[in-house]
Amino acid sequence: MTTSLLLSLLFSFVILASAANFNQDIDVTWGDGRGKILENGNLLTLTLDKFSGSGFQSKNQYLFGKIDMNIKLVPGNSAGTVTTYYLRSEGSTWDEIDFEFLGNLSGDPYIVHTNVYTQGKGDKEQQFYLWFDPTKDFHTYSLLWKPQRIIFSVDGTPIREFKNLETTGVAFPKSQPMSVYSSLWNADDWATRGGLVKTDWSKAPFTAAYRNYKADACVWSSGKSSCSSTSPFQNSWLSQELDITSQERLKWVQKNYMIYNYCTDTKRFPQGLPKECTAP
């Protein structure tokens, strides 16, 4: 897809708002019954035990959009577990936009791990603590994917922005449609303190809960987008920008809650930081 076509579509999309019903929008794809859709499609739970985790994916693929999900993470001692929520395309040179929630010992905060892959290459990790306990109640985790930028948000507060800097030679995910995925699985070889803290199976089963899935997005099907290039521009996620207040909130999160940023890891990149890290 050319840049000129992307810009043309930018001002003429019709947005499809997906109803928040898991029966209509989601397929539980693995886990042998450990993933369950409940309450007439309004609640979904994923469970992990010693034998298997579980996961789901959206029935639709999207090419740009805003995806919201309310998630309540595994409570108590969740060390060794990982709950994921992400967008991903198919194939060996995939694109991906990641939220991963790394479990921890009771009383210790979850680590929110974010990453962006383009053409199968990632290495763009930023990690954060949250300013609340994500196991006590549902919170909204959002991925805004536009031709110009990707914004990760929590309860409407942006925590990360990844801009389209293709003009400087930085790859950006823009041409591969992606599905929404989520999973709960055991990763105690690395998830908690680099694998030092293992999963306590006496606390199993571990369960994460989901509700209010919403996809304001362009559905991709049979090589075509549901968004029309002939209809008037609609005020929507495509017009969303980080205003001054949002920029201040982003700075607040990154100052107070960011615990890892690949853009400051000079030991990892001894030949120089990635281009996007030094771009204005």
Residue pairs with C-beta under 8 A, 6 or more apart in sequence:
1 174
1 175
3 166
6 147
6 174
7 147
8 229
9 147
9 225
9 227
9 229
10 146
10 147
10 148
10 238
11 233
12 227
12 228
12 229
12 230
12 231
12 232
12 233
13 64
13 218
13 227
13 228
13 231
13 233
13 234
13 236
13 238
14 226
14 227
14 228
14 231
14 234
15 65
15 216
15 217
15 218
15 227
15 234
15 236
15 237
15 238
16 215
16 216
16 217
16 218
16 219
16 226
16 227
17 214
17 215
17 216
18 25
18 60
18 213
18 214
18 215
18 216
18 217
19 25
20 42
20 211
20 212
20 213
20 214
21 41
21 42
22 37
22 41
22 42
22 43
22 44
22 56
22 210
22 213
23 37
23 40
23 41
24 41
24 59
25 58
25 59
25 60
25 213
25 215
26 37
26 44
26 56
26 57
26 58
26 59
26 213
27 56
27 57
27 58
27 59
28 35
28 36
28 37
28 44
28 54
28 55
28 56
29 35
29 55
29 56
29 57
30 52
30 53
30 54
30 55
30 183
31 46
31 47
31 52
31 53
31 54
31 55
32 52
32 54
34 46
34 47
34 48
34 49
34 52
34 53
34 54
34 205
35 44
35 45
35 46
35 47
35 54
35 55
35 56
36 44
36 45
36 47
37 43
37 44
38 44
38 45
42 211
43 209
43 210
43 211
44 56
44 209
44 210
44 211
44 213
45 207
45 208
45 209
45 210
46 53
46 54
46 55
46 56
46 83
46 182
46 183
46 184
46 207
46 208
46 210
47 53
47 54
47 184
47 205
47 206
47 207
48 54
48 74
48 81
48 184
48 185
48 186
48 204
48 205
48 206
48 207
49 201
49 204
49 205
49 206
50 201
50 204
53 183
53 184
53 185
53 186
54 183
54 184
55 84
55 181
55 182
55 183
55 184
55 185
56 181
56 182
56 183
57 179
57 180
57 181
57 182
58 179
58 180
58 181
58 215
60 179
60 215
60 217
60 219
60 220
60 221
61 89
61 177
61 178
61 179
61 219
61 220
61 221
62 87
62 145
62 177
62 178
62 179
62 180
62 215
62 217
62 218
62 219
62 220
63 175
63 176
63 177
63 178
63 218
63 220
63 225
64 145
64 146
64 147
64 217
64 218
64 227
64 238
65 145
65 215
65 216
65 217
65 218
65 237
66 142
66 143
66 144
66 145
66 215
66 216
66 217
66 236
66 237
66 240
67 87
67 142
67 143
67 145
67 180
67 214
67 215
67 216
67 217
68 140
68 141
68 142
68 212
68 213
68 214
68 215
68 216
69 85
69 140
69 141
69 142
69 180
69 182
69 210
69 212
69 213
69 214
70 138
70 139
70 140
70 141
70 210
70 211
70 212
70 213
71 83
71 85
71 101
71 134
71 138
71 139
71 141
71 208
71 209
71 210
72 134
72 135
72 136
72 137
72 138
72 139
72 208
72 209
72 210
73 83
73 101
73 103
73 110
73 134
73 135
73 208
74 81
74 83
74 103
74 135
74 184
74 206
74 207
74 208
75 135
75 136
76 106
76 135
76 203
77 105
77 106
77 200
77 203
78 103
78 104
78 110
78 135
78 206
79 103
79 104
79 105
79 188
79 191
79 192
79 197
79 198
79 199
79 200
80 103
80 186
80 187
80 188
80 191
80 192
80 197
80 198
80 199
80 200
81 103
81 184
81 185
81 186
81 187
81 188
81 191
81 199
81 206
82 100
82 101
82 102
82 103
82 183
82 184
82 185
82 186
82 187
82 191
83 100
83 101
83 103
83 182
83 183
83 184
83 208
84 98
84 99
84 100
84 101
84 181
84 182
84 183
84 184
84 185
85 99
85 100
85 101
85 141
85 180
85 181
85 182
86 96
86 97
86 98
86 99
86 100
86 143
86 180
86 181
86 182
87 95
87 96
87 97
87 143
87 145
87 178
87 179
87 180
87 181
88 94
88 95
88 96
88 97
88 117
88 178
88 179
88 181
89 95
89 96
89 173
89 176
89 177
89 178
89 179
90 176
91 176
92 120
93 119
93 120
94 117
94 119
94 120
94 176
95 117
95 118
95 119
95 173
95 176
95 178
96 115
96 116
96 117
96 122
96 173
96 178
97 115
97 116
97 117
97 143
97 145
97 150
97 152
97 173
97 178
98 113
98 114
98 115
98 116
98 117
98 122
99 112
99 113
99 114
99 141
99 143
99 152
100 112
100 113
100 114
100 115
101 110
101 111
101 112
101 113
101 134
102 110
102 111
102 112
102 113
102 187
102 191
102 192
103 110
103 191
103 192
103 206
104 110
104 111
104 192
104 197
105 192
105 197
109 129
109 130
110 129
110 130
110 134
110 135
111 127
111 128
111 129
111 259
112 127
112 128
112 129
112 130
112 154
112 159
113 125
113 127
114 125
114 126
114 127
114 128
114 152
114 159
114 160
115 122
115 123
115 124
115 125
115 126
116 122
116 124
116 150
116 162
116 173
117 124
117 173
118 171
118 172
118 173
119 171
121 171
123 262
123 274
124 162
124 262
124 274
124 276
125 260
125 262
126 160
126 258
126 260
126 261
126 262
127 258
127 259
127 260
127 261
128 159
128 253
128 257
128 258
128 259
129 257
129 259
130 154
130 257
131 253
131 256
131 257
132 139
138 209
138 211
138 212
139 154
139 155
140 153
140 154
140 155
140 156
140 212
141 153
141 154
142 151
142 152
142 153
142 154
142 156
143 150
143 151
143 152
143 153
144 150
144 151
144 153
144 237
144 240
145 173
145 178
146 237
146 238
146 240
147 164
147 174
148 163
148 164
149 161
149 162
149 163
149 164
150 161
150 162
150 173
151 158
151 160
151 161
151 162
151 240
151 242
152 158
152 159
152 160
152 161
153 159
157 246
157 249
157 250
157 253
158 242
158 246
158 249
158 250
158 253
159 250
159 253
159 254
159 257
160 250
160 254
161 242
161 250
162 276
163 276
163 279
164 172
164 174
165 172
165 275
165 276
165 279
166 172
168 275
168 276
168 279
169 275
170 274
170 275
170 276
170 279
177 220
180 213
180 215
182 210
184 206
184 207
184 208
186 199
188 195
188 197
188 198
188 199
189 195
192 198
216 236
216 237
218 225
218 226
218 227
219 225
219 226
220 226
233 239
242 250
254 261
262 268
262 269
262 274
262 277
263 273
263 274
263 276
263 277
264 273
264 277
265 273
266 273
